[in-house]
């Protein structure tokens, strides 16, 4: 018997989907083993996660609430990842977006909602975009790796936020908590009746998902992004400017994460405070990978992972730490990225 | 194992390779090559790039296995299945790209190659967990005195020049007690002074009874250092001679070939006005060293200027500077009287410059993307392809189908990823794309390299057709036959300069071969 490993020319569409599904299953199995180590029956745990997130109305609404920032960030990441710019900085870009929106909301509390809320989204986009732009320019001008610089930008954003809520923006009526004052009513996004689903952000995310799909597949700019990602040498030969692509994709990617931040402060927390994001920007990386960098697929995947986050609350009841969800998410990413490499090869077994 | 006595009276050859054949997919890299070396001799293996020299030596070193043929070491038939087998048989090889650990010292790198219980090694490998470095360092000192190789065993590899790193590789081989040392184009990375030192060392080794095999395409070196020379061309041995009984002129002719394979029907075309003018162009290579040292040339409409030369003499940099992919550090480039020096690749292309790049898969196409997308790679911005910011899918499909048909690109559909196409079809695709923009100037780098006879013929015809249309063509190729049969004028590049230029009808293979090897006409 002879086992050969050979490069596969083109992975089939079926193989791609199978690989995503298989990664999920493998993550479930491996995480299950860890759950067993805690003395928790994994089947029971998964049942709880699933029923907690998808089967009860309250659970499902919460799943949507958590899916919104994942979706908006994930859609943005999809275009940066297409250009092979590994933006790990969605978390920081999200926080900057939240800061930008808060600044507007606190500065103009009396403005009517119809003017105030678009302004908050606009400034949130700009703040996030600037945060994404910096690693993009550093990459194009000095060749520094975006994965590292964008990650470092996250910590800076985190500290800026802490400085603001512990310092100049601390609300006088908040009993010394690191919170800003609650936004005025016109600064609060409308929600679906009886839920925390801030639908303007949801609709914005769905619209952007379609828009970015069209942008990457149907436009000249999208073509340039794909060529740059697939073969930067050919892109240079074709006269495409890497600087321009790096700037624009990181700007879009960061800006969208900023929009997600606006949704979180104006739609969920209604004020700026520490801990407004429980790592949405990081989880969004997994969402985008599982969605195969396709912004349309990002939508269902964000719902799935949003459910995981809600399920994280449920499993604490049966004696698992919330961080078990992080382990699970990490495992998914590991298997998806690992599967990506394995997919380029095929194993042939020959009997002689 | 069969014993085999050589006919020569000095006993069996140190190495004898008999009728070695090696195929890579459809390419015949070695075709029934027989080759032998005696102990105490320096044997040059001469040939152009792609002649099969390195393949043959990689077979001897166990990196490849021959499809057919036999190898005898000191008269004994052997099968060499890996470099480890080769080392056990006393064969060492110094590759063009060194295999050293940059952050470790010289002594550590040499110690790495030693094997427990290997009897050939010059240092007895100590007990596991015992530090071998003192022994290794002492031995390095002895060897460096004996062979005149200056070396400090405690320096770290990253601190060394390429010449010094090469010495470390030679040391590794000496430590393993090699009888046969193979060097793959060893002087390519050396300064003239370092080359001089290398030659002295090789002489010493030969006089001690080692067999040295020296791969090269430089005639000068063959004549200076070797005792015997075997010339390879297109995977076959064309001659094996005593160096003392031949001369550079004969070797040049043997290396390059006697006659032009293709006699293309080339119509007379009256050369017109200058399209490309290059003056005193200077540029650096990727390592930051001067690659172009004042190149001047001119190509007129309806004319093909062929640039001959051995790879690495600045041709690649010349093409890149002219097309805007590399910055010039001096001089100027003009296209149709307009100065384009150091403009972006896009601005240069806009002047009507088509570029058939040297590395067609790495640079010329996006392998994972569709045929249709690759066909619009260079002109997707033009209004035909777009409607506002959107791409016009209808036009793109129609355009791709037309080009695929016109240029005979064999593909299942225009939606097939390019990486599934054969080399010839990828090249036809690139030509289709580049010619479709009605260029004024075509820069073609090694346009038929690695292609089969049919595709080669077709691509040459395409270039001639463009010439007839009045397009200026700058053709860079290592294939002398191609240069001779296509060009109107021929320039030869050597070490970043144009060493000579002549009309094609006055050019002879010998003259070009001599210039390629660095000898002024």
Interface residues (C-beta under 8 A of the other chain):
Chain A: X9 X10 X218 X219 X220 X221 X223 X226 X227 X230 X231 X233 X234 X236 X237 X238 X239 X240 X241
Chain B: X325 X344 X345 X346 X347 X349 X355 X357 X359 X362 X363 X364 X365 X366 X367 X368 X369 X373 X377 X378 X380 X381 X385 X386 X389 X390 X391 X393 X417 X419 X420
